[in-house]
Amino acid sequence: MSFVEKGETIKIDNLEFFINDCRPKMGIVDMQTIVEVEMGFTRELFNKKQVLADKRIAERLQQREGSSSSTTQIAASLLATNP
């Protein structure tokens, strides 16, 4: 069993697959999951899609970090103004 999200990769039997699309957009892959393989999907295209996926993940992490740091700053400001 593995958690997957559109735009990420997954290894099945030591083969790496790019998640081009999935329904729902994220979830658990298990033995009953239906997997469709796109033929003609080259390693070069896979690498390009992987770079884009990595960028998306980095952007999401930065957004989460940015929102949590602003919450921390707001909380710190409230503490400083209420002795």
PyMOL commands that set and color helices and strands:
alter all, ss='L'
color gray80, all
select helices_A, chain A and resi 43-81
alter helices_A, ss='H'
color red, helices_A
select strands_A, chain A and resi 2-5+9-12+15-18+26-29
alter strands_A, ss='S'
color yellow, strands_A
deselect
rebuild
show_as cartoon
